[in-house]
């Protein structure tokens, strides 16, 4: 028995916009911009980043904040959000990136505005936490499965059951034979 052709349904390509919309909403790089400004002692007030006077003595210089944020940016991307990393890979990567931040802070302490060991620990915790959390998001392919589920759901919804279609044709033919 030959399968009946699918009905006149819109192709699933129309629903690729849903997938693109979801991808557009995945923006792990946004937090890096927030962290960069916070490291410089800024706060987002009424639509723009303003320096908080009381934090001037505790903040990093612009060069230091940019270097640290660029280091985090390598794992804060959509590509990483769709990756398939294992737990041990995630932990090693987060530790290596935070160690590199420490090396950078120690080597460039004057240029970065480092005034105490507490700032080193602070930078380490920020870099490690953000990197670990960013890398953990795609663990188990959660985002990938969600995106694939969107496509599969649309295909299932738009698909037809060949048996129902054959039964409807027989029913209609039987109606006109009488």
N, C-alpha and C positions, 0 to 999 in steps of 0.2 A: 504494500500500500504506500503510495507516494504521499509525502507530507504536503499539506496544503500551504500555500504561501502565506506569509504573515499579512495581516490586514493593512489598511492604509493608516498607519500610525506615524506620528512624527519621529524622525530618527533620533537616537539618543544623543547625538552630537549637540542638539539644542541644550541639553542639560549639562554640557561641559562648563557652561557659565557658572553653575552651582559650585562645581569643583574649583574653578578659578576664583570665585568669591571666597570660598573657604581658605584657599591658599593665600589670598591677599590678606586675610585676617590674621594669619600666622606671622607675627612680627617680633621674633626674639631680639632683634637688634634695637628695638625701642628702649629696652631696659638699659642697654649699654649707654645710650645717650643720657638717660636720667642719672646713671651712676657717674658718668664723666662730669656732669655739672655738679652733682653732689660732692664729688671729690674736690672740686674747686671751691666748695663752700657756698654754693648757690642754691636758691629755692625758686620754684616756679610760682610766680605771683602774677595774677591778672594777665596771663597769656605770654609772659616772658620770664627768662631766668634772671634773677636779681641776686647780687652778692649779699650775704648775711654778714653784717659787720662783726658780730661776736665770733664767727667761725673763721675769720681771716687768719688767725694764728694757728689754726688746726688744719687748714686746707692744703691741698697740694697745689703746685703751680699749674699753669695751663699745659705746659710741656709734660709734666708728670701725669696729669689726668688723661691727656690724649694718649700717651704711651700705654698706660694701664688699660684704658678702654679699647685701644686697638688690639691689645693682647686678648681681651675677652671677645672681641668681635669675630675672631676666627672660629669660634664655636657657636656664636649667636647669629645664625643665618637660617633661612628656609631649608637649605640643603641639609643642614644638620638636623633640623626638625623632622625631616623625612628619612633620616638615616636608620640603620638597623645595628645599633651598638649593643654589646654585651655589658653586663654589670662591671666586670673586671676592667674592660676597656674604658668605660666611663670614669671609674674611680682613678685609674692611672692617668688619664688625660687631664682630669680636673686637678690632680695633685701636681702634675708637671707644669701646667699653666700657672698655678698659684706659686710654685717654686720659682718659675721664671720671673714672675712679678716681684718676688723678694730679691732676686739677683739684680733686677733692674733698679729697684728702689735703693739697694745698698750701693751699687756702682754709681748711681746718679743722685745720691741723696741731697746734695746741695741744689742741683738743678731742679729737682722735684719738690723742693721745699720741705724735706723730711727733717723734723726737729726732735724727734724722739722715737724710742723703740715701740711705743704704743701705736704710732702711725703705721709702722711695719706690720704689726699684728692686725691692725684694722684693715689695711689694704689686702693682706693675705686672706682674711675671712670674707671680705666682699668678693674678691676674685674667685676663691674656692666655692663659695656658696652659689654665686650666680652661674659659674661654669657647671657645677654638679647638677643644679636644677635644670639648666638648659639642656644638658646632655641626657638627663633622665626622662625628659618629656617624650622623646620618641621611643623609649624602651618598650619592648614588646610590640613595636610597630603600631602603636595606638593611633597616631595621626594618619599613617598610611592606610590602616584598616578603615578608619573613618572616611577617608577620601574614596577608597575603593568601594566601601559600602554605599556611598552616595551614588556612584555609577551603577552598581549592581541593583540597588533599590529601584532606580529609574528603569533599568532594563526589565526587571521583573514586573514592574507596574505597567510598562508599555507592551510587554509581550502578550501573545495570545496562546490559548490552549488549542492545539490542533484538533483534538477530539470535539470540543465545543463547536469549532468552526465547521467541521464535517457534519456534525449532527444538525446544525442550523441549515446547511445547504440541503441535506436530505429532507429536513422538515419542510423547507420551502418548496422543493420539487414535489414532495408528496401533496402539498396544498394545491398546486396547479394541475396535478394529474387527475384530480377528481372531477 
